[in-house]
Amino acid sequence: MKTVLTDQERLAALLKKLDEYEAKVTFRLAHFRGVAHESASGELASSELRVLQDHVASLKAEVEVLKAKLGPKV
């Protein structure tokens, strides 16, 4: 059975997830040294970092939509 979350609960869950993924991006950026020429592991790390950054951007967009929907009470 699927549970239905209220907008407040969904916003709280998204903010928690956003914090987690922003921490992952920060960690990856701190340990990322760029892509060496013809380095498969460097290219993989770069791709993973871009995917995490895109995920954070989509989470931020979804949070903004929910905040706009809920109005000034958030």
Biopython code that builds the backbone (N, CA, C, O; Angstrom):
import numpy as np
from Bio.PDB.StructureBuilder import StructureBuilder

atoms = [
    (1, "MET", "N", (0.838, -1.157, 0.000)),
    (1, "MET", "CA", (0.000, 0.000, 0.000)),
    (1, "MET", "C", (0.899, 1.242, 0.000)),
    (1, "MET", "O", (1.898, 1.286, 0.717)),
    (2, "LYS", "N", (0.550, 2.221, -0.783)),
    (2, "LYS", "CA", (1.324, 3.441, -0.907)),
    (2, "LYS", "C", (0.825, 4.468, 0.096)),
    (2, "LYS", "O", (-0.376, 4.719, 0.193)),
    (3, "THR", "N", (1.754, 5.064, 0.844)),
    (3, "THR", "CA", (1.362, 6.086, 1.796)),
    (3, "THR", "C", (1.446, 7.451, 1.124)),
    (3, "THR", "O", (2.342, 7.702, 0.319)),
    (4, "VAL", "N", (0.521, 8.314, 1.455)),
    (4, "VAL", "CA", (0.482, 9.656, 0.876)),
    (4, "VAL", "C", (1.040, 10.636, 1.909)),
    (4, "VAL", "O", (0.560, 10.710, 3.040)),
    (5, "LEU", "N", (2.061, 11.383, 1.497)),
    (5, "LEU", "CA", (2.666, 12.360, 2.389)),
    (5, "LEU", "C", (2.026, 13.722, 2.173)),
    (5, "LEU", "O", (1.650, 14.082, 1.058)),
    (6, "THR", "N", (1.911, 14.463, 3.253)),
    (6, "THR", "CA", (1.456, 15.841, 3.107)),
    (6, "THR", "C", (2.596, 16.652, 2.499)),
    (6, "THR", "O", (3.737, 16.192, 2.446)),
    (7, "ASP", "N", (2.282, 17.843, 2.048)),
    (7, "ASP", "CA", (3.314, 18.686, 1.450)),
    (7, "ASP", "C", (4.393, 19.049, 2.468)),
    (7, "ASP", "O", (5.571, 19.139, 2.122)),
    (8, "GLN", "N", (3.997, 19.254, 3.712)),
    (8, "GLN", "CA", (4.973, 19.570, 4.767)),
    (8, "GLN", "C", (5.930, 18.396, 4.990)),
    (8, "GLN", "O", (7.141, 18.589, 5.104)),
    (9, "GLU", "N", (5.381, 17.182, 5.051)),
    (9, "GLU", "CA", (6.213, 15.994, 5.251)),
    (9, "GLU", "C", (7.144, 15.768, 4.059)),
    (9, "GLU", "O", (8.307, 15.397, 4.218)),
    (10, "ARG", "N", (6.608, 15.998, 2.876)),
    (10, "ARG", "CA", (7.420, 15.829, 1.671)),
    (10, "ARG", "C", (8.548, 16.852, 1.637)),
    (10, "ARG", "O", (9.673, 16.526, 1.259)),
    (11, "LEU", "N", (8.250, 18.093, 2.032)),
    (11, "LEU", "CA", (9.261, 19.134, 2.073)),
    (11, "LEU", "C", (10.353, 18.780, 3.077)),
    (11, "LEU", "O", (11.538, 18.953, 2.794)),
    (12, "ALA", "N", (9.964, 18.294, 4.227)),
    (12, "ALA", "CA", (10.946, 17.909, 5.244)),
    (12, "ALA", "C", (11.830, 16.773, 4.732)),
    (12, "ALA", "O", (13.043, 16.790, 4.939)),
    (13, "ALA", "N", (11.232, 15.790, 4.068)),
    (13, "ALA", "CA", (12.002, 14.673, 3.527)),
    (13, "ALA", "C", (12.950, 15.146, 2.428)),
    (13, "ALA", "O", (14.091, 14.690, 2.352)),
    (14, "LEU", "N", (12.481, 16.058, 1.576)),
    (14, "LEU", "CA", (13.339, 16.574, 0.508)),
    (14, "LEU", "C", (14.493, 17.390, 1.062)),
    (14, "LEU", "O", (15.611, 17.303, 0.555)),
    (15, "LEU", "N", (14.237, 18.178, 2.092)),
    (15, "LEU", "CA", (15.319, 18.963, 2.701)),
    (15, "LEU", "C", (16.365, 18.056, 3.341)),
    (15, "LEU", "O", (17.560, 18.343, 3.271)),
    (16, "LYS", "N", (15.927, 16.969, 3.961)),
    (16, "LYS", "CA", (16.864, 16.021, 4.554)),
    (16, "LYS", "C", (17.704, 15.360, 3.458)),
    (16, "LYS", "O", (18.922, 15.236, 3.589)),
    (17, "LYS", "N", (17.045, 14.942, 2.384)),
    (17, "LYS", "CA", (17.743, 14.318, 1.273)),
    (17, "LYS", "C", (18.705, 15.310, 0.616)),
    (17, "LYS", "O", (19.805, 14.936, 0.210)),
    (18, "LEU", "N", (18.290, 16.567, 0.513)),
    (18, "LEU", "CA", (19.130, 17.603, -0.071)),
    (18, "LEU", "C", (20.396, 17.796, 0.762)),
    (18, "LEU", "O", (21.487, 17.926, 0.206)),
    (19, "ASP", "N", (20.263, 17.815, 2.074)),
    (19, "ASP", "CA", (21.437, 17.943, 2.944)),
    (19, "ASP", "C", (22.399, 16.778, 2.736)),
    (19, "ASP", "O", (23.613, 16.977, 2.674)),
    (20, "GLU", "N", (21.865, 15.568, 2.630)),
    (20, "GLU", "CA", (22.701, 14.389, 2.434)),
    (20, "GLU", "C", (23.476, 14.469, 1.117)),
    (20, "GLU", "O", (24.679, 14.207, 1.081)),
    (21, "TYR", "N", (22.786, 14.828, 0.048)),
    (21, "TYR", "CA", (23.435, 14.863, -1.257)),
    (21, "TYR", "C", (24.387, 16.041, -1.394)),
    (21, "TYR", "O", (25.395, 15.932, -2.093)),
    (22, "GLU", "N", (24.092, 17.171, -0.742)),
    (22, "GLU", "CA", (25.038, 18.279, -0.762)),
    (22, "GLU", "C", (26.325, 17.895, -0.032)),
    (22, "GLU", "O", (27.415, 18.295, -0.440)),
    (23, "ALA", "N", (26.198, 17.120, 1.049)),
    (23, "ALA", "CA", (27.392, 16.645, 1.760)),
    (23, "ALA", "C", (28.201, 15.702, 0.870)),
    (23, "ALA", "O", (29.431, 15.750, 0.876)),
    (24, "LYS", "N", (27.520, 14.847, 0.107)),
    (24, "LYS", "CA", (28.225, 13.948, -0.806)),
    (24, "LYS", "C", (28.975, 14.721, -1.883)),
    (24, "LYS", "O", (30.116, 14.394, -2.209)),
    (25, "VAL", "N", (28.326, 15.756, -2.438)),
    (25, "VAL", "CA", (28.965, 16.569, -3.473)),
    (25, "VAL", "C", (30.182, 17.283, -2.890)),
    (25, "VAL", "O", (31.239, 17.318, -3.518)),
    (26, "THR", "N", (30.041, 17.843, -1.709)),
    (26, "THR", "CA", (31.149, 18.541, -1.063)),
    (26, "THR", "C", (32.326, 17.594, -0.836)),
    (26, "THR", "O", (33.475, 17.958, -1.081)),
    (27, "PHE", "N", (32.040, 16.389, -0.372)),
    (27, "PHE", "CA", (33.094, 15.401, -0.150)),
    (27, "PHE", "C", (33.779, 15.034, -1.461)),
    (27, "PHE", "O", (35.006, 14.981, -1.536)),
    (28, "ARG", "N", (32.972, 14.779, -2.500)),
    (28, "ARG", "CA", (33.547, 14.399, -3.800)),
    (28, "ARG", "C", (34.397, 15.527, -4.372)),
    (28, "ARG", "O", (35.469, 15.280, -4.924)),
    (29, "LEU", "N", (33.920, 16.772, -4.244)),
    (29, "LEU", "CA", (34.681, 17.904, -4.760)),
    (29, "LEU", "C", (36.001, 18.080, -4.013)),
    (29, "LEU", "O", (37.012, 18.452, -4.609)),
    (30, "ALA", "N", (35.988, 17.814, -2.724)),
    (30, "ALA", "CA", (37.206, 17.955, -1.930)),
    (30, "ALA", "C", (38.265, 16.933, -2.343)),
    (30, "ALA", "O", (39.461, 17.194, -2.213)),
    (31, "HIS", "N", (37.837, 15.783, -2.837)),
    (31, "HIS", "CA", (38.771, 14.724, -3.196)),
    (31, "HIS", "C", (38.925, 14.537, -4.706)),
    (31, "HIS", "O", (39.573, 13.590, -5.152)),
    (32, "PHE", "N", (38.332, 15.433, -5.489)),
    (32, "PHE", "CA", (38.404, 15.323, -6.945)),
    (32, "PHE", "C", (39.587, 16.140, -7.445)),
    (32, "PHE", "O", (39.712, 17.324, -7.131)),
    (33, "ARG", "N", (40.452, 15.500, -8.224)),
    (33, "ARG", "CA", (41.651, 16.177, -8.711)),
    (33, "ARG", "C", (41.608, 16.395, -10.218)),
    (33, "ARG", "O", (42.641, 16.650, -10.839)),
    (34, "GLY", "N", (40.448, 16.300, -10.797)),
    (34, "GLY", "CA", (40.327, 16.505, -12.233)),
    (34, "GLY", "C", (40.443, 15.194, -12.982)),
    (34, "GLY", "O", (40.625, 14.128, -12.394)),
    (35, "VAL", "N", (40.334, 15.303, -14.298)),
    (35, "VAL", "CA", (40.387, 14.117, -15.142)),
    (35, "VAL", "C", (41.744, 14.073, -15.826)),
    (35, "VAL", "O", (42.080, 14.951, -16.621)),
    (36, "ALA", "N", (42.509, 13.057, -15.514)),
    (36, "ALA", "CA", (43.811, 12.877, -16.169)),
    (36, "ALA", "C", (43.575, 12.383, -17.594)),
    (36, "ALA", "O", (42.560, 11.749, -17.884)),
    (37, "HIS", "N", (44.498, 12.672, -18.449)),
    (37, "HIS", "CA", (44.390, 12.261, -19.847)),
    (37, "HIS", "C", (44.289, 10.740, -19.941)),
    (37, "HIS", "O", (45.137, 10.019, -19.416)),
    (38, "GLU", "N", (43.259, 10.269, -20.606)),
    (38, "GLU", "CA", (43.005, 8.839, -20.819)),
    (38, "GLU", "C", (42.915, 8.050, -19.515)),
    (38, "GLU", "O", (43.419, 6.931, -19.418)),
    (39, "SER", "N", (42.274, 8.641, -18.524)),
    (39, "SER", "CA", (42.094, 7.970, -17.246)),
    (39, "SER", "C", (40.630, 7.590, -17.090)),
    (39, "SER", "O", (39.766, 8.450, -16.920)),
    (40, "ALA", "N", (40.367, 6.301, -17.150)),
    (40, "ALA", "CA", (38.985, 5.830, -17.022)),
    (40, "ALA", "C", (38.428, 6.121, -15.632)),
    (40, "ALA", "O", (37.263, 6.494, -15.492)),
    (41, "SER", "N", (39.255, 5.952, -14.611)),
    (41, "SER", "CA", (38.761, 6.194, -13.253)),
    (41, "SER", "C", (38.479, 7.679, -13.027)),
    (41, "SER", "O", (37.531, 8.032, -12.325)),
    (42, "GLY", "N", (39.298, 8.545, -13.619)),
    (42, "GLY", "CA", (39.061, 9.984, -13.505)),
    (42, "GLY", "C", (37.788, 10.406, -14.219)),
    (42, "GLY", "O", (37.031, 11.236, -13.716)),
    (43, "GLU", "N", (37.556, 9.834, -15.387)),
    (43, "GLU", "CA", (36.336, 10.145, -16.128)),
    (43, "GLU", "C", (35.103, 9.629, -15.399)),
    (43, "GLU", "O", (34.060, 10.282, -15.395)),
    (44, "LEU", "N", (35.223, 8.457, -14.782)),
    (44, "LEU", "CA", (34.108, 7.909, -14.009)),
    (44, "LEU", "C", (33.809, 8.789, -12.802)),
    (44, "LEU", "O", (32.649, 9.065, -12.499)),
    (45, "ALA", "N", (34.864, 9.229, -12.111)),
    (45, "ALA", "CA", (34.671, 10.109, -10.960)),
    (45, "ALA", "C", (34.031, 11.425, -11.385)),
    (45, "ALA", "O", (33.176, 11.962, -10.680)),
    (46, "SER", "N", (34.443, 11.940, -12.530)),
    (46, "SER", "CA", (33.865, 13.179, -13.046)),
    (46, "SER", "C", (32.388, 12.992, -13.387)),
    (46, "SER", "O", (31.563, 13.854, -13.083)),
    (47, "SER", "N", (32.062, 11.884, -14.008)),
    (47, "SER", "CA", (30.670, 11.602, -14.358)),
    (47, "SER", "C", (29.811, 11.451, -13.108)),
    (47, "SER", "O", (28.698, 11.973, -13.054)),
    (48, "GLU", "N", (30.315, 10.748, -12.115)),
    (48, "GLU", "CA", (29.574, 10.572, -10.867)),
    (48, "GLU", "C", (29.344, 11.912, -10.182)),
    (48, "GLU", "O", (28.272, 12.150, -9.625)),
    (49, "LEU", "N", (30.338, 12.782, -10.218)),
    (49, "LEU", "CA", (30.214, 14.099, -9.610)),
    (49, "LEU", "C", (29.153, 14.929, -10.332)),
    (49, "LEU", "O", (28.348, 15.599, -9.686)),
    (50, "ARG", "N", (29.147, 14.889, -11.646)),
    (50, "ARG", "CA", (28.136, 15.626, -12.413)),
    (50, "ARG", "C", (26.732, 15.101, -12.133)),
    (50, "ARG", "O", (25.785, 15.882, -12.040)),
    (51, "VAL", "N", (26.591, 13.794, -11.998)),
    (51, "VAL", "CA", (25.279, 13.211, -11.688)),
    (51, "VAL", "C", (24.813, 13.678, -10.313)),
    (51, "VAL", "O", (23.650, 14.042, -10.143)),
    (52, "LEU", "N", (25.709, 13.671, -9.334)),
    (52, "LEU", "CA", (25.346, 14.147, -7.992)),
    (52, "LEU", "C", (24.959, 15.623, -8.020)),
    (52, "LEU", "O", (23.995, 16.025, -7.368)),
    (53, "GLN", "N", (25.705, 16.429, -8.769)),
    (53, "GLN", "CA", (25.389, 17.849, -8.859)),
    (53, "GLN", "C", (24.035, 18.073, -9.526)),
    (53, "GLN", "O", (23.270, 18.938, -9.099)),
    (54, "ASP", "N", (23.737, 17.310, -10.556)),
    (54, "ASP", "CA", (22.435, 17.418, -11.214)),
    (54, "ASP", "C", (21.307, 16.995, -10.279)),
    (54, "ASP", "O", (20.234, 17.599, -10.280)),
    (55, "HIS", "N", (21.550, 15.961, -9.484)),
    (55, "HIS", "CA", (20.538, 15.492, -8.532)),
    (55, "HIS", "C", (20.262, 16.573, -7.485)),
    (55, "HIS", "O", (19.110, 16.816, -7.127)),
    (56, "VAL", "N", (21.318, 17.217, -7.001)),
    (56, "VAL", "CA", (21.152, 18.300, -6.028)),
    (56, "VAL", "C", (20.356, 19.450, -6.651)),
    (56, "VAL", "O", (19.489, 20.035, -6.001)),
    (57, "ALA", "N", (20.651, 19.765, -7.896)),
    (57, "ALA", "CA", (19.918, 20.847, -8.575)),
    (57, "ALA", "C", (18.441, 20.506, -8.722)),
    (57, "ALA", "O", (17.586, 21.373, -8.540)),
    (58, "SER", "N", (18.132, 19.260, -9.048)),
    (58, "SER", "CA", (16.727, 18.874, -9.195)),
    (58, "SER", "C", (16.015, 18.860, -7.840)),
    (58, "SER", "O", (14.839, 19.212, -7.752)),
    (59, "LEU", "N", (16.726, 18.457, -6.792)),
    (59, "LEU", "CA", (16.129, 18.503, -5.451)),
    (59, "LEU", "C", (15.840, 19.943, -5.045)),
    (59, "LEU", "O", (14.785, 20.230, -4.480)),
    (60, "LYS", "N", (16.775, 20.849, -5.329)),
    (60, "LYS", "CA", (16.568, 22.254, -4.991)),
    (60, "LYS", "C", (15.364, 22.817, -5.735)),
    (60, "LYS", "O", (14.573, 23.569, -5.165)),
    (61, "ALA", "N", (15.225, 22.454, -7.005)),
    (61, "ALA", "CA", (14.091, 22.930, -7.791)),
    (61, "ALA", "C", (12.782, 22.407, -7.216)),
    (61, "ALA", "O", (11.800, 23.144, -7.132)),
    (62, "GLU", "N", (12.765, 21.152, -6.825)),
    (62, "GLU", "CA", (11.547, 20.568, -6.260)),
    (62, "GLU", "C", (11.204, 21.204, -4.914)),
    (62, "GLU", "O", (10.029, 21.414, -4.610)),
    (63, "VAL", "N", (12.221, 21.511, -4.106)),
    (63, "VAL", "CA", (11.999, 22.180, -2.827)),
    (63, "VAL", "C", (11.402, 23.566, -3.064)),
    (63, "VAL", "O", (10.474, 23.969, -2.362)),
    (64, "GLU", "N", (11.925, 24.290, -4.041)),
    (64, "GLU", "CA", (11.401, 25.628, -4.336)),
    (64, "GLU", "C", (9.942, 25.575, -4.787)),
    (64, "GLU", "O", (9.140, 26.431, -4.412)),
    (65, "VAL", "N", (9.603, 24.572, -5.590)),
    (65, "VAL", "CA", (8.213, 24.425, -6.036)),
    (65, "VAL", "C", (7.301, 24.162, -4.844)),
    (65, "VAL", "O", (6.222, 24.746, -4.741)),
    (66, "LEU", "N", (7.734, 23.283, -3.945)),
    (66, "LEU", "CA", (6.912, 22.994, -2.762)),
    (66, "LEU", "C", (6.793, 24.213, -1.858)),
    (66, "LEU", "O", (5.719, 24.485, -1.321)),
    (67, "LYS", "N", (7.896, 24.956, -1.685)),
    (67, "LYS", "CA", (7.839, 26.153, -0.846)),
    (67, "LYS", "C", (6.884, 27.173, -1.441)),
    (67, "LYS", "O", (6.132, 27.816, -0.708)),
    (68, "ALA", "N", (6.901, 27.330, -2.756)),
    (68, "ALA", "CA", (5.993, 28.261, -3.409)),
    (68, "ALA", "C", (4.546, 27.816, -3.251)),
    (68, "ALA", "O", (3.648, 28.638, -3.072)),
    (69, "LYS", "N", (4.330, 26.498, -3.318)),
    (69, "LYS", "CA", (2.992, 25.948, -3.182)),
    (69, "LYS", "C", (2.449, 26.157, -1.768)),
    (69, "LYS", "O", (1.269, 26.456, -1.584)),
    (70, "LEU", "N", (3.328, 25.995, -0.768)),
    (70, "LEU", "CA", (2.901, 26.126, 0.620)),
    (70, "LEU", "C", (2.734, 27.581, 1.042)),
    (70, "LEU", "O", (2.008, 27.873, 1.993)),
    (71, "GLY", "N", (3.394, 28.488, 0.346)),
    (71, "GLY", "CA", (3.239, 29.899, 0.639)),
    (71, "GLY", "C", (4.177, 30.392, 1.712)),
    (71, "GLY", "O", (5.166, 29.729, 2.024)),
    (72, "PRO", "N", (3.885, 31.543, 2.281)),
    (72, "PRO", "CA", (4.804, 32.198, 3.222)),
    (72, "PRO", "C", (4.862, 31.547, 4.597)),
    (72, "PRO", "O", (5.687, 31.945, 5.419)),
    (73, "LYS", "N", (4.031, 30.580, 4.870)),
    (73, "LYS", "CA", (4.033, 29.961, 6.201)),
    (73, "LYS", "C", (5.191, 29.009, 6.415)),
    (73, "LYS", "O", (5.367, 28.512, 7.527)),
    (74, "VAL", "N", (6.008, 28.729, 5.367)),
    (74, "VAL", "CA", (7.151, 27.827, 5.517)),
    (74, "VAL", "C", (8.361, 28.591, 5.924)),
    (74, "VAL", "O", (9.429, 28.006, 6.102)),
]
sb = StructureBuilder()
sb.init_structure("model")
sb.init_model(0)
sb.init_chain("A")
sb.init_seg("    ")
for serial, (resi, resn, name, xyz) in enumerate(atoms, 1):
    if name == "N":
        sb.init_residue(resn, " ", resi, " ")
    sb.init_atom(name, np.array(xyz, "f"), 0.0, 1.0, " ", f" {name:<3s}", serial, name[0])
structure = sb.get_structure()
